[in-house]
Amino acid sequence: MRLRRAAPQGSTTTLFRITTEDVVVRDQPIARGSMICLLLPGANLDAEVFPDPEKFDISRANANKHLGLVVAATPVLAATGAD
């Protein structure tokens, strides 16, 4: 079984943020005040973090870190009027 690669239609797939401090990510410096774009569909595809990242495996040691396997916050759904 493989995990879904595409987000459902109408969902947010990118988030833009501005850094509040200087940081280094994988040897790449990012200055305070820089705009960054988070691409959510690629969030779990880092093979260094998740061996065989496209495989559905709830028994992996770090499954609770996989965004495709987290529990949704139901109060947010309630606030939108979703049933």
MIMAR-303590 format. One record per residue (C-alpha): residue number from 1; residue in one letter; z, y, x. Coordinates in steps of 0.05 Angstrom, whole numbers. Layout:
N
<NUM,'A',<Z,Y,X>>,
...
This chain:
83
<1,'M',<0,0,0>>,
<2,'R',<-18,69,27>>,
<3,'L',<14,136,10>>,
<4,'R',<-24,189,-28>>,
<5,'R',<-60,236,20>>,
<6,'A',<-81,289,-30>>,
<7,'A',<-34,332,-71>>,
<8,'P',<-39,329,-147>>,
<9,'Q',<-85,381,-176>>,
<10,'G',<-50,448,-185>>,
<11,'S',<5,434,-136>>,
<12,'T',<20,476,-75>>,
<13,'T',<-6,447,-10>>,
<14,'T',<9,505,37>>,
<15,'L',<69,550,49>>,
<16,'F',<68,613,90>>,
<17,'R',<131,635,125>>,
<18,'I',<151,688,177>>,
<19,'T',<194,665,235>>,
<20,'T',<262,698,240>>,
<21,'E',<273,682,313>>,
<22,'D',<233,660,374>>,
<23,'V',<222,585,373>>,
<24,'V',<185,532,413>>,
<25,'V',<150,475,377>>,
<26,'R',<120,421,421>>,
<27,'D',<117,467,481>>,
<28,'Q',<83,521,439>>,
<29,'P',<122,587,436>>,
<30,'I',<124,622,369>>,
<31,'A',<150,693,370>>,
<32,'R',<199,722,320>>,
<33,'G',<160,756,264>>,
<34,'S',<100,709,269>>,
<35,'M',<68,684,206>>,
<36,'I',<62,609,203>>,
<37,'C',<27,563,154>>,
<38,'L',<58,497,135>>,
<39,'L',<6,446,112>>,
<40,'L',<45,400,68>>,
<41,'P',<-6,343,63>>,
<42,'G',<2,332,138>>,
<43,'A',<78,334,137>>,
<44,'N',<89,259,147>>,
<45,'L',<30,241,191>>,
<46,'D',<64,249,258>>,
<47,'A',<61,179,289>>,
<48,'E',<116,199,339>>,
<49,'V',<163,207,280>>,
<50,'F',<135,155,231>>,
<51,'P',<102,94,263>>,
<52,'D',<41,76,220>>,
<53,'P',<53,140,180>>,
<54,'E',<4,123,123>>,
<55,'K',<38,58,107>>,
<56,'F',<86,56,48>>,
<57,'D',<149,29,79>>,
<58,'I',<216,46,47>>,
<59,'S',<252,2,96>>,
<60,'R',<234,45,157>>,
<61,'A',<296,70,193>>,
<62,'N',<281,143,178>>,
<63,'A',<252,135,107>>,
<64,'N',<299,189,82>>,
<65,'K',<262,239,126>>,
<66,'H',<194,223,95>>,
<67,'L',<174,277,45>>,
<68,'G',<134,227,4>>,
<69,'L',<197,187,-9>>,
<70,'V',<248,241,-26>>,
<71,'V',<279,251,-95>>,
<72,'A',<253,312,-133>>,
<73,'A',<302,366,-153>>,
<74,'T',<304,358,-229>>,
<75,'P',<338,426,-242>>,
<76,'V',<273,459,-217>>,
<77,'L',<233,420,-268>>,
<78,'A',<282,439,-323>>,
<79,'A',<276,512,-304>>,
<80,'T',<200,510,-313>>,
<81,'G',<205,480,-382>>,
<82,'A',<175,413,-360>>,
<83,'D',<192,353,-403>>,
